[in-house]
Amino acid sequence: MDLAAARGWPALAVGTGVVTSDIAKSTIIPPGMQVPVRRAGVVGLQGDVSEHIDALGRAFHEMGVKGEVIWVRRPPDLERVDALVIPGGESTTISKLLLRFGLFDHVRERALHGMPMLGTCAGMIVMCKEGDEQVGRTATRLLGLVDAEVDRNAFGRQRESFEADLAVEGIAAPPVHAVFIRAPAIRRTWGGCVPLARLEGWTVMARQGEMLVASFHPELTRDTRVHRMLLERL
């Protein structure tokens, strides 16, 4: 089933591993003018990959930007993209698969060289510099990109999943409706990490340079503002 059609979202042209969003019809392009194509990628090894691909395609469409979204499985895929999402899933598994598929060091290098990146839920855990006791016990290797310490199950187990409205710095009203599933949260930040949203005393969204991390799953709602925040950094 076409996910966009089923939910009543704008139609997108879908290819093998790629979603293409055309420039908004109101944009006037002079004859012969070359329009640059922006490319965003989603690490497609484990987790809610297709939902992020769909959300990024809609975000490009809503921004009126010609863009492609690529399923990133190998280093050559990563070289094609200008921005990257590390999705939710299970952080230990994601970390191991990044290493197994030869992506771990390449993702870290691209981020350190300024590529915009968004990590959600488990993706946030993998992007942070420090983890909790559970991260240590499972020997989860972190990318170590964001100056933050993360609590892997700050909001409890999956049975305690919930939704909440968040005021996010840099995103205008209305609040962002956030879906938390077995959600982590940031215990503390330092250096260049700036908290963007808090809930119950925890930091649940933060930014460092061109990198964004979020405890919640922005891809599970129709609101593309978190994904647009990433794409606006291109």
N, C-alpha and C positions, 0 to 999 in steps of 0.2 A: 504494500500500500504506500502511496505517496504521502509522506508525513506532512509536508506543507499543505497539500490539498485537503487532507483529512482534517487539519486544524484551521483551514480557511486562510492560510498565509499566502503571500505573493508567490507565484510559480517561479521556480528556478530551474535552469537547464542543468541537468545532472549527467556527469560522465563517470568513467571508471575512477573512483577515488577523488573526484574533483567536482565541486559545486561552483557554478559560474553565475554571478549576479551582474546583469546589465546595468549601465548607467540609467538613472531615472529618466523617463521619457521627456520631462520638462527641460533637460539639459540640451543645449544647442551646441553641436560640434561642427566647426567649420569644415568644409570639404577638404579631404586630404590630410587633415590633422591626425596625428598619431596619439591615441589615448593610452597612457600608461596603465598597465594592469597590476594591481596590488594583489599579493598572494599571502594568505594566512594558512597556517598548518595546524593540525591537531595530532598530537602524538597518539597513534592508533594501535597501541599494544595491549591495552586493558582499560576497562572503564567505559563511561558513557560518551563514546566518541561521536557517534552519528548525531546525537543531540547538539553537541558543540558545532559540528560541521553545519548543521541546519541553522543554528543561531547566528553563526558568523555570516552565512550567506544572506540571511535576512538583514543583518546589520549593515553589510555592504549596500544592499538594496535601499534601505532606509536612509543611508547617508548619501545616496546618489553617486556612489563610487563604483567604478568597474573593478570587480575583484573576483578572485578564485580562492576556493578553500580546498586544501590538499590533505589527504590522509597520510601522515608521516610515519613510515615504518622503518626506513633505512636512512643512513647518512645522505645519499643522493637526494632523497625526498626533502630533507632538511635544508639542503643547499638551495632549493627552489623557492623557499618562503621568506617573507619579510617580517612575519610575526608568528608567534607560536602559542598554543594552548596545551598545557598538561592537564588532562581531565581528572575527575574523581574516579575512584575505584578502590584499590587496596594499595597503600603506599609501599609496603615491602615488595609486593609483586611488581608494581610499576618500576621501582628502582632496579630490581633484578633484571627485568626485561630491557630497560634502557641499557644496562651493561651488556646483556646477551646479544642485543641487536646492534651494538656498536654506536649507540646514540649518546650515551651518558656524557662523555668528554666533549663531543661536538655540540650538544645542547648547552653545556656550561660555557664553552668558548664563545658561542654566538651571543649568549646573554651578556657575558662580560664585555663583549664588543658592541653592546648597545641594542641588540635586537629586542623589540617589545615582546613581552612574554606574560601570560596569565596562567596561574596555577590555581585550580579550584579543588577544595576538599583535600583528597589525597595528594593532588598536584601541589597544593600549598605546602603540605608536610615535606614533600621531596625538595621543594625550592628553598626551605628555610635552612639556616646555619646550624641550629641546635634543636634536638628533639627531647622528648621526655624519657622516662625509664623504659617504656614499652618500645620506643624506637631503638634504644640501646640494647634491650634484651633480644630483639629480633635482628640485630646487626644490620639495620636498614641504612644503606649508604645514601647520604643526602647530597644534593647538588651544591648546597652551601652558598646560595646566591643572595639571600635576603637576611639582613641583620635582625633576626628574630628567633625566639625560642618557642616551639610549638608544643601544645598538649594534644596528643593524638586523639583522645576521646573525651575532650573537654565537656561535651554536652551529652555524654552517655552513649549507650549502645544503640543499635538500629531501631529497637522497639521504642526508643525515646525520641525519634525523629519528629520534627515540628516545622512550622512556618512562622515567619515574623516579618514585620515591616521595619526597614532600616533607613536611617538618615545617613547618606554616604557623601562625604566631602567630595566636591567636584561633580556631583550629579544633582541636578535641580529637582525640586518637588514634581510629582508626588514621591513618597518614599519608595525604595526598592523592596519589592516583595520577595523575600529570600526563603529558599527551601533548604533546611538543614537535615542531612541524613548521616547519622553516626558521625557527627561533625567534630572536627578538630577546632582549636582556637589558638591564638597567639597569647602566650603568657607575658612576654616582655619584648620590647624592641630597643634597639640602640643604633648608633651610627646614622646611616642614611635612610633607615626605614621609618616611614611616616604612617601612623594609623589613620584610616579613612572612615571606619565605622566600628562601633562598639555595641555589645549586647551583654547585659548582665555582668558588666565589669570586664569582659573579655574583648580583645581586639579581634574582629571577624573579617576585616578587610584592610589591606595596607598597600602601600606603594613604596618602591625604592627605585629611583631613576626611571627607567622605562619598563620596570617589572611591576606587576600587580599580583596580589594573592588574595584569595577569598575562601572563607570557611564553608560557604554555601554553594549551591548549584544554580547559577544564573541561567544555565541552558534549559532548565526545566520549567521556565515560564515564557510567556510571549514577550516579555520586556527585554530588549536587546541593549539597554544602556550600559551594562558592564562590558559587554563585548565591543560596543562602540567606543568606550573609553580606551580599550586596547587598540582598536584600529585607528583611532584619532592620533595615536602616538607614531604612526607610520610617517 
